């Protein structure tokens, strides 16, 4: 049942419980739960409570600034925005990338996938998975993991460190680098950098294999709970290569209905609006995309990300990860492929794939080449799509004859997953909270469901046309002199000062 049907009747008469902020995720969000007098769940919603106006203040800027500007959306996945914007602007400058430029970008991207997946699994999610969703909050954190499983924690830290070094050597900095530019890249690897990364990559592959076994073992140990936790059916979407292989950097869009049938395949993402529309709700700054064929966001919503990519592709083009994919798909007659907690297993398979892809690229001589930039005939519009750690990321720009951006639209991974996350927490609330006295441990089950998607709430925020706003004029002594508010409907008021 679509979660929108869960809108509570007479909400003013219900008890309200808020989880604010949602912890161990990137960005700021909250969950509200409405309960009746017997603690039965009437409504559950994930709200995005921060606003970021990147799509507007990019307008008027020279297009070559955009790949550096947009990555400021986030400190966790800046490379994804950096590359998606660059891919869009490749079209603006009419570029066909040189082999070195594309491989440097891919190396940067796989470094990003490796470090982001390691961060999320080991730092943010492993406390829940290793200690239990309702375990003691004093232990259920990364410090507790370090104390209980120091080798696991250490390997998680070093996997992320290695990914960050790949990013630094390809983009110039670990966070918010400048390596990718419209038409190519501005540096390749030096021979010394290549040798440094080659020394450790086989260890990273081995540790990634171990990480897959950790989550596989947890599924085997907790099969009934993991398979049923927050389980729901959904449509899905992601990029695939021309031969159907997983490709995290480039490809065509493949979408499948919730029954497994194909909705569209190898669709040219430069016209994504022909298959996707964004809806808005009054209670969140995050939009609600849906497939046009389904007519509205109540039944056309879908999910993206590791679980979708691993299950929607035909194979993974690195041998170790593909072997793990086959075992994942066959596990318990395929049950894990529809489990919300299956995101974690799929995420570790992708981390292994990223490590293998880095290894292959480091042994490719194009990676130290010098032919870095190529431009062609100028275009007005560009669309760049990449598979970010959290899922499909779309950047769309228009540029005028003065080289200034006139329009920008970003549909980030977490936005694609917006309604799916709401569905997951609704199911979990019904499974674990309904009719019970609420405890911190029970409420953490809601957050566990959200963390499966590894949301980046900072990236996903949009305005709803009229942003609620409060402006206060404060004197030199700190006393409020005047105050004005504007609600989401654009109505302005001057409330009395305290």
QUIZIGI-V564565 format. One record per pair of residues at least 6 apart in sequence whose ideal C-beta (glycine too) atoms are under 7 Angstrom apart, sorted by the first residue. I is the first residue (numbers start at 1). GAP is how many residues later the second one is. Records with the same first field share a line. If there is no record, write none. Layout:
I->GAP / GAP
This chain:
2->296 / 297
3->416 / 419 / 420 / 423
4->294
6->37 / 38 / 420
7->36
8->6 / 26 / 34 / 35
11->23 / 32
14->20 / 21 / 22 / 28
15->20
16->16 / 18
17->16 / 18 / 421
18->12 / 14
19->11 / 12 / 424 / 427 / 428
20->10
21->7 / 8 / 9
22->7 / 8 / 9 / 425 / 428
23->424
24->100 / 427
25->425 / 426 / 430 / 432
26->48 / 50 / 430 / 431 / 432
27->23 / 429 / 430 / 431
28->21 / 22 / 429
29->17 / 18 / 19 / 20 / 428
30->17 / 19
31->13 / 14 / 15 / 394 / 415
32->13 / 15
33->8 / 11 / 396
34->8 / 9
35->6 / 7
36->6
38->397
39->396 / 397 / 398
40->394 / 395
41->388 / 389 / 392 / 393
44->381 / 382 / 385
45->238 / 377
46->375 / 376 / 379 / 404
47->236 / 237
48->236 / 237 / 238 / 409 / 412 / 413
50->408 / 411
51->234 / 410 / 412 / 416
52->21 / 406 / 409
53->410
54->16 / 19 / 356
55->353 / 354 / 355
58->8 / 11 / 12 / 347 / 350
59->346 / 347 / 348 / 349
60->344 / 345
61->8 / 343 / 344
62->341 / 342
63->26 / 29 / 119 / 334 / 336 / 340 / 342
64->117 / 118
66->19 / 23 / 331 / 339
67->15 / 18 / 19 / 22 / 113 / 114
68->110
70->11 / 15
71->7 / 10 / 11 / 105
72->104
73->8 / 385 / 386
74->7 / 382 / 384 / 385
75->100
76->40 / 380
77->35 / 39 / 311 / 312 / 313 / 379 / 382
78->97 / 98
79->29 / 30 / 33 / 88 / 92
80->32 / 306 / 308 / 309 / 313
82->89 / 98
83->22 / 25 / 26 / 97 / 303
84->300 / 301 / 302 / 309 / 311
85->299 / 310
86->94 / 95 / 96 / 298
87->297 / 299
88->294 / 295 / 296 / 307 / 308 / 309
89->93 / 293 / 308
90->7 / 92 / 93 / 292
91->288 / 291 / 292
92->90 / 286 / 287 / 290 / 305 / 307
93->89 / 90 / 282 / 285
94->281 / 282 / 283 / 284 / 285
95->87 / 88 / 89 / 279 / 280 / 281
96->278 / 280
97->87 / 277
98->86 / 273 / 274 / 276
99->267
100->88 / 266 / 269 / 271 / 272
101->83 / 84 / 271 / 272
103->258 / 261 / 263 / 264
104->66 / 81 / 84 / 263
105->75 / 80 / 144
106->143 / 255
107->59 / 63 / 251 / 254 / 260
108->58 / 59 / 62 / 63 / 71 / 72
109->139 / 140 / 277
110->244 / 247 / 248
111->52 / 55 / 56 / 59 / 247
112->51 / 55 / 277
113->135 / 237 / 238 / 241 / 276
114->45 / 48 / 49 / 237 / 240 / 241 / 244
115->45 / 48 / 49 / 52
116->273
117->230 / 233 / 234 / 272
118->38 / 41 / 42 / 45 / 233
119->41
120->227 / 334
121->90 / 223 / 226 / 227
122->31 / 34
123->19 / 33
124->327
125->219 / 326
126->19
127->13 / 14 / 15 / 17 / 18
128->12 / 320
129->89 / 215
130->15 / 18 / 19
131->8 / 9 / 13
133->311 / 312 / 315
134->307 / 308 / 310
137->303
145->7 / 8
146->7
155->52
159->45 / 48
162->38 / 42
164->10
165->32
166->31 / 192
167->7 / 10
168->6
169->20 / 24 / 28
170->9
171->6 / 7 / 8 / 9
172->6 / 7
178->8
179->6 / 7 / 8
183->190 / 191 / 192
184->188 / 189 / 190
185->187
186->186
188->179 / 180 / 181 / 182 / 184
189->178 / 179
191->177
194->168 / 173 / 174
197->165
198->164
201->154 / 157 / 158 / 161
204->151
205->150 / 151 / 154
208->143 / 144 / 147
209->111 / 143
211->137 / 140
212->112 / 136 / 137 / 140
215->129 / 130 / 133
216->129
219->7 / 112 / 117 / 126
223->109
226->113 / 115
227->108 / 112
229->111 / 112 / 199
230->110 / 194 / 197 / 198 / 219
231->107 / 108 / 109 / 196
232->191 / 192 / 195
233->25 / 105
234->24 / 67 / 68 / 69 / 186
235->20 / 21 / 22 / 23 / 28 / 56 / 67
236->19 / 20 / 66 / 67 / 72 / 76
237->16 / 17 / 18 / 65 / 67 / 71 / 155
238->16 / 66 / 70 / 71 / 74 / 149 / 154
239->8 / 12 / 13 / 14 / 146 / 148 / 153
240->6 / 7 / 11 / 12 / 14 / 72 / 73
241->6 / 10
242->24
244->69 / 70
245->68 / 69 / 70 / 71 / 72
246->63 / 67 / 70 / 71 / 107
248->139
249->137
252->14 / 15 / 16 / 17
253->11 / 14 / 16
254->11 / 12 / 58
255->8 / 9 / 36 / 47
256->6 / 7 / 56
257->6
263->28 / 30
264->11
267->8
269->114 / 116
270->113
272->111 / 122
275->16 / 17
276->13 / 15 / 16
277->12 / 13 / 15
278->9 / 10 / 11 / 133
279->8 / 9 / 11 / 18
280->7 / 8 / 184
281->7
282->206
285->176 / 177 / 178 / 179
286->129 / 132 / 174 / 175 / 176
287->128 / 175
288->9 / 13 / 130 / 131
289->122 / 126 / 127
290->6 / 7 / 10 / 11
291->9 / 11
294->6
297->122
301->118 / 119
302->114
303->114 / 117
304->87 / 88 / 109 / 112 / 113
305->38 / 85 / 86 / 108 / 112 / 148
306->37 / 40 / 41 / 44
307->35 / 36 / 39
308->83
309->41 / 78
310->15 / 18 / 36 / 39 / 40
311->26
315->7
316->6 / 9 / 37
318->35 / 38 / 39
320->32 / 36
321->28 / 31 / 32 / 35
324->25 / 28
325->24
328->8 / 17 / 18 / 21
329->8
336->6 / 9
340->84 / 109 / 112
341->111
343->109 / 110
344->108
361->6
380->18 / 19
381->17
382->15
383->11 / 13
384->11
385->7 / 8 / 9
386->7
388->25
389->65
390->23 / 24 / 63 / 64 / 65 / 66
391->22 / 25 / 26
392->21 / 24
393->19 / 20
394->16 / 17
395->15
396->13
397->8 / 10 / 11
398->8 / 9
399->6 / 7
400->6
412->44 / 47 / 48
414->41 / 42 / 43 / 45 / 46
415->45
417->36 / 38
421->29 / 32 / 34
424->25 / 28
425->21 / 24 / 25
428->17 / 18 / 21
429->17
432->10 / 13
433->9
436->6
464->24
466->22 / 23 / 24
468->18 / 19 / 20
469->16 / 17
470->15
471->13
472->8 / 11
473->8 / 9
474->6 / 7
475->6
480->17
483->11 / 12 / 14
484->8 / 10
485->7 / 8 / 10
486->6
